């Protein structure tokens, strides 16, 4: 199962209405999925638990693509945030 | 009207002019709890934190921006940034093994954060509210409600968390309406 589908499964568990929504890497968490601060916290904790990662510092995460890239970079030990909000 | 002014408030705290009123269910239980209050005044928040002597979780902007809040000992404060920063959450989970935490309803943590913490740690949520009595010497009363216990068969979903948030909200309203 690819990362996007795993994120979809996590999101559906938190908010069942998301199951029917089309998701892509450009899907915005707050504007498109309507996640409030409680759902964001639940989602963040669930993603950490599912992928065995930690969100460190204040990562600039707005879309599902940002999360996918963060997961990949964390796995490689490359999580480093730059001034312009990107991370490598 | 206070006859002694703000400068001597520390003396009253030391002399025990804050009274804590607990229901019977809370007596004799020393397990760490998650206290939650809807207090908005920085002065009241500081007084409640001093009376309970437990860890306080505060939004970082509130902690940095308010001189009254910064009188709380830094070793007793966990600051929360919100968003995808979960460091405060894991710090609070670790702290809950030995110490209770206090969360206020406003800011990036709020009732939702308290409920999720309760689910993950198993700690009870204890609602509280604060009142100042209008006497010659002002006395603060902290009313502590019956604990809200996380149920065994829960689902880590927003729907379930929101129903727990409503329980907490109702519990705090009940304390505010109750008479001593």
Boltz contact constraints between the chains, C-beta under 6 A:
constraints:
  - contact:
      token1: [A, 14]
      token2: [B, 157]
      max_distance: 6.0
  - contact:
      token1: [A, 14]
      token2: [B, 158]
      max_distance: 6.0
  - contact:
      token1: [A, 15]
      token2: [B, 158]
      max_distance: 6.0
  - contact:
      token1: [A, 38]
      token2: [B, 112]
      max_distance: 6.0
  - contact:
      token1: [A, 38]
      token2: [B, 161]
      max_distance: 6.0
  - contact:
      token1: [A, 39]
      token2: [B, 158]
      max_distance: 6.0
  - contact:
      token1: [A, 41]
      token2: [B, 116]
      max_distance: 6.0
  - contact:
      token1: [A, 44]
      token2: [B, 84]
      max_distance: 6.0
  - contact:
      token1: [A, 44]
      token2: [B, 86]
      max_distance: 6.0
  - contact:
      token1: [A, 55]
      token2: [B, 84]
      max_distance: 6.0
  - contact:
      token1: [A, 55]
      token2: [B, 86]
      max_distance: 6.0
  - contact:
      token1: [A, 58]
      token2: [B, 81]
      max_distance: 6.0
  - contact:
      token1: [A, 58]
      token2: [B, 85]
      max_distance: 6.0
  - contact:
      token1: [A, 59]
      token2: [B, 84]
      max_distance: 6.0
  - contact:
      token1: [A, 61]
      token2: [B, 84]
      max_distance: 6.0
